[in-house]
């Protein structure tokens, strides 16, 4: 049987780039989605060069961490026990990603003062890290029949948040060990407040190298 060639395949040479363009668009859309989990409460243009370099480095590192988190969470949520409806619900309410808030020292100290803490240096920044609400609130929940399941959206009751918590937290711990930007944990071990913070970090504005022009 003779082979039939499709002349349309070679009519427009630019078509060969369509896949790459689509992949780039997808990557950019994903980056923008992840970036919404980094909430900036500072004006970059008002910062000193060293401060700005510190913040931009922290942003890049945080985006990398969020991408690793997202990839790992996608695998966990692909479990047949998690229905497509629940996955859609989590995405819609951004319950599958943590949130980072960055504050300057003035606003940061106003948040820390009621907790009895303060930043070491006025040029530094406060980073507030909060887990996704159900992960933070139900980190202890290891099975779907747990008798302690008393609160929250019953649609999420099929998810073993405790197992997810143990699987996901090493991503954050590993990121903190490998980071180039310098951060110091403020809240002590075991002190977390749901809907407020899981970790509080002081981000240094000086402990990185800034190139001279």
N, C-alpha and C positions, 0 to 999 in steps of 0.2 A: 504494500500500500504506500503510495507516495506521501511524503511529508508536506503538510500545508503550513506555510509561514505566514505570520500575521504582519503585514506591512506597517500597521499602526505602531508596532513595538519600537520602530526605529525612526518614526516620522519626526518626533520632537526630542532631540538629544537632551534637553534640559530635564526631561521626565526622570532620568536616572537619578536626579538629585532629590526627587520628591520624598523618598524614604528618610534621607538624612534630615531634610527640612522638618518633616513630621517629628522625628526623634528629638530634634533640637527644640521644637515647640513644646513637646511633652515635658522635656527636662526643665525648660523655663517655667512652664505652668506648675510643675512640682516644686520648684524652688520658691516661686511666689506663694504657693500654698503653705510651705514650711515656714517661710519668713513671717507669716502672720502669727506664728507662735513666739516671735521675738518682738516684744512690745517696748519701744524706745520712748523713754520719758525725758530725753535730753536732746538738745539742739546741737548736732554735730558741728555746725558752722561756728558755734560760739566757744568751742573747746580749744585748748592749747594743742599744738601739733602732737606732742607726746600723748596727751589724753585721747585725741582722736585716733591716733595709730593704735592705741590700746583697745579702744572700743571697736574699731573696724576688724582688728584681729580676732577679738572675742566673738564678733558677729559671724565671721567666717568659720571659726571653730564650732560655734553653736549650730550653724546650719549643717555642718558635717555630722554632728551628733544627732540632730533631728532626722537626718536622712537615714542613718543607721537604725535609729529608733523606729522610723516608719517602715523600713524594710523588714525588721524583726517582727513588728506588730502585724504586718500584713500576713506573715507566715502563721502567726498564732491565730489570727482571725479567720484563716482559711480552714481551720478545723471544722469538720462537718457538724459538730455540735453548735457552731455559731451560724445562725441562719443569715441569708442575704439581707433580710429585713433589718436584723440587728446591726450588721456591718454598715448598712446604709444609715441607720439611726446614729451610730457612733460618728460616722464621717460628717453627717449633717450638723451635729452638735460639737464637732471637733473634740470628741471624747477619747480619741485614740492617740492624741499627742499631748506632751507636756507643754507648759508655757514658761517663758523667761521674761521677766520685767527688769529693765535697767533704769536706775535713778542716779542723779547726781548726789553729792554728799548732803546738800541742804534738804532735799526732799527725802533722801534715804534716811537721814538721821531723824527726821520727823516721824518716819514709819517705825524706826528702831527704838525710839525713846520710850514708848509705852511698854516695850518688851524688855527694857533695861539694858539695851546695847547701844553702841555708837561706832561709827567708822573710825579707824585708827588715824587716817590722814584725810584732810579736807579735799584734796585733789582726786581722791579715789571714788569709786562708784559702788552702789549697792545692786547686787543681782538677786532677785527673788525667783526661785525655781519652784514651780508647783506641778505636781503630777496630774494627769487626767483625773478628774473628780472621782469616778468610780474606782480607779486604781488606788488612789490615796485613801478613800473612805473604806474600801473593802479589801485591803491588802491581806487581811487575815483569812479571807474566805477561800477555802481550799476545795470545796465541792458544792454542787448545786443543791444539796439537801441540808446544808449547814443550818442548824437551828437558830443561829444568831442573825440570820438574814431577816432584818426587821424593817429596814428603811430603803429608800431609793426607788428607782423605776423598776417595776416588776418585769419589764421586758428584758432587763439585763440579768435576770436571775439565773439564766442558763450558763453564764460565763464564770469560770473559776478564776476570779481576779487574783487570788493568792498565788496561783501557779504563774500567772502572767507577771505579777510583781517580781517574783523570784527570777523569772527569765529576763525581764527588761532592765532591772536596776543595775546589773553589771555594766551595761552600756554607759550609764551616767558615771559610775565609779571609774571605769577605764578611761573615759574622756577626761575626767579631772586629773588623772595621773599623767596623761600624755599632753596636756595642754601647754602651750607656749605662753599664753597670757597667764599672769599670776593671780590666783584667787585664794582667799582664806575663808574657811567656813566660820560662820558666826554662831549659829544655833548649835547647842551641844547635841551629842548622840541621843536619839530617842525623843527629841523635842520637835514636834511637827504640829501644824494646825491646818486642818482641812479647810479648803477654800481661801486660805491666807498664804501659807508657804509650806514647803517641804524642806527646802534648803535655803539658807541665807548666806550669801558669799560677799566678801569685800573684794572688788576687782581693782587691782593696782593699776595706776596710771603711769608708773615709772619703770617697772621691772620688765621692759622689753627694749630691744634696740631699734632706734629710729634713724634711718639714713640721713646724712647731711647733704644738702644741695651745694 
